[in-house]
Amino acid sequence: MSIHRHQLSRRSILAGAAAVGLTGTLAACGGSDDDSGESGGPVKLTYWAWAPNMEKVAAIWNKKNPDITVTVSKQAAGKDIVSKLITAKKAGNAPDLIQVEYQSLPTLVSNDVLADISKYAKSAKSQFAEGLWGMVTLGTDAVYAIPQDSGPLMFFYREDLFKQHNLTVPTTWDEFAKTARAAKKAVPNAYLTTFSSNDPGLFAGLAQQAGAKWWTVEGGGKWTVGIDDAATKKVTDFWGGLVQEGAIDNQPMYTPAWNNALNKGTHLAWVSAVWAPGVLVSSAPDTKGKWRMAPLPQWSAGEDVTGSWGGSSTGVSTDSKHAEAATKFANWLNTDPEALAALVKEAGIYPAATKGQSGSVLTPPAFFPNQTDFYDTAAKIAATTAASAWGPNVQVAYDTFSDAFGTATKAKKAAQFDSALATMQSKTFTDMKKQGFKVTEA
């Protein structure tokens, strides 16, 4: 999220609220001021989450905190939980605690689902990298969630094939392009990697690394949509040019063909996030011990910044009557050493808290036995995560990406990549205007 330190208010973020179907008043926002029951008896909290085994993590808390018990309700992830939360809010029965993906935070704030918990949560700031903390503040003095897990981008490559074909692990994107061409020359039926249109999260992370700010908001509640900014155009031109050139593949990820390419070595690398080893276990089982991870290539030599792909946070709803107690649990869940260890073991996540990103609790991925310093390296990379810039209609932008870039990748035309980006910009801006937000284009 853009960390432009305007003195934004909750009212600014909620500008256009009536148009997106809010029924509550701003005066009623932030149930955190009503904690009746916290001093007069046991508090029972509900927690909607999709990460596996979260009930086992909550059980650790419940055993130690009988006066504040948390019940986990398993939910679907992505846009499904966002829609369900907005519906629950309209009915006045949203859960106390919510697992929220970072890109969904502005949507939920603009729909008055998430409370400002800064009164109870600001002390947690020092536990997280600046870029991650910026994602939960939305560039304001408010705090809308506690970071839970992160997905810093990295470069994964087949160490055996790079050695076999004398390929260089790229440290810049210019070197990446040269390596892609060298790989194609060395193995004509293979590619260094692919540009995929079926997961906008990777593209967003690459733009984030380049300095993109897709949405920004001013103190008066005026939003600016800049998806086609110079940083994103640079990313689009780079990948579109390589696809048109034939230096990289144009096939989507997560398909049987993609799995086969990874498993057979006709894709020699994958730009992905820290969670990639878990995907490779099932997608490329025959390649165990053949991969290594390196920092993401940089746009200029000497730079040290990465983007993110995925990750979530723990928020408190405006319907909660026990926001202080809920925030205590959210803080514990995402900063306490025992909780972080449980999140790693039971939920399989990469903690957002810096103290949870390395150490004995994070044993190297079994799929990467040749890289014993995997998580030590990952922690250094995670610390360089740039702040991302999300807006209240991110799903519109994401859906448009899949459609427009899907057409462009099939055509293998760089010009269509540029057109796809323009389409993303236009549809996202038009949708915000239609919803009633005060909005302009960068």
C-alpha positions, 0 to 999 in steps of 0.5 A: 500500500502506498505509504503517503503519510497524508493525515487521512481519516476513516471518513476519507477512506470511506468516501463513496460509502453510500454508493457501495451499499453501506448501511451503517453511519460513520459515527457508528464505525469502529466497534472497538469503543464498545467492549462491554463484557470484557470486565464483566465476564468471559468474552467469546469471539468468532474468527473467520479464517481459511488457513488450515488448522487455525483451530489448533492454533486458537486452542493454544490461546484458549487454554491460556486465556479462558476469559477470552475464547476464540472459535474458528469458523473455516471459510473459503478464501479470495473474493468468496470471503469478501462477498460473504463478509460484506453481506454479513456486515449488512445484516449486522452479524459479521464475525469478531475476527477476520483473516483478510488478504492484503489486497482486500483490505481497502474493499472491506474498509470502504464497506465498513467491515473493518474497524480501526484498531490503532487504539490497541494495535500500534505497539505491534508496528515494530514487529513487521517490515515497514512495507508490510505494516503499510499494507494494513494502515492504508497510508493512514494513521489508522490500523485495520489489521495485524499482518499475519503472513507474507509472500515476498517474491523470489527467483526459483531456478533449476540449479542442475540445468543452469549448470548444465547449460552454463546459464547465469542466475540473473541479478537484474531484469536485463540479465534475466532477458539475456538468460532467457535468450541463452536458455532458448538457444541452449534448449530450443524446446524449453523456456526459462519461464512463462508469463501467465495471465491466470493469476494477477497476483504475480503481475501485481507483485512485479509492478509493486517491485518496480514502484507502481502505485495503482491506487492512492487516496488524498485527505479529502477522500479523492482516489487516484487510479494509476494502474497504467503508471510508468512503473507498470508500463515498464513491467508490461513492456518487458514481459510483453517483449519477451513473449513476442520474441519467443524468449519465454513461454505464454502458457498459464500456470497451474495447468497439467501442461505447466506442471509437466513443463516444470517436472520435465525441465522445459521450464527452467525457472519460476518467478514466485514467492516464498511459498513456492516449494509447497507448490513444486512438491505436487507440481514437479515431484521428480525435481526434488533437490534440483532447485535453488532460490535467489533474490528477485532480479532488480531493475537497476544493479545495486537495488534491493527491493522485492514485491509480494504475491499473497499474504494475509492479515487479521482484522477486527470487524466493526460489528464486534462488541469486544474489539480490544479483546479481539485485538489482543488475540490478533496481536498474540496470533501474529507476534507471540513466538509460540503462536508463530511456531504454531502458524508455521507448523499447523497452518504452513504459513510464512509469518509476517513478523520478522522474528518468525521468518527465520530460526529453528521453527522454520526448517528448510523445505524438504524439497530444497535439501541443497539450500539449508539457508533457504529461510535465512535468505528468505528473511533478508529478501522479505525485509526489502518488500515494497509497500503495495497500493491497493484500492476498494475495487481490486477484484475488478482490476484482477478480473480485467487482468485475467481477461485482457492479458489472457488475450494478449498472451495468446496473441504473443503481441507486445502491443496487445500487452500495452492495450491490456494494461490500458483496459485494466486502467479504464475499467477500474477507473470507470467502476470506481466512478460508477460506485460513487467514489471521488476519483481521478486518473493519474 
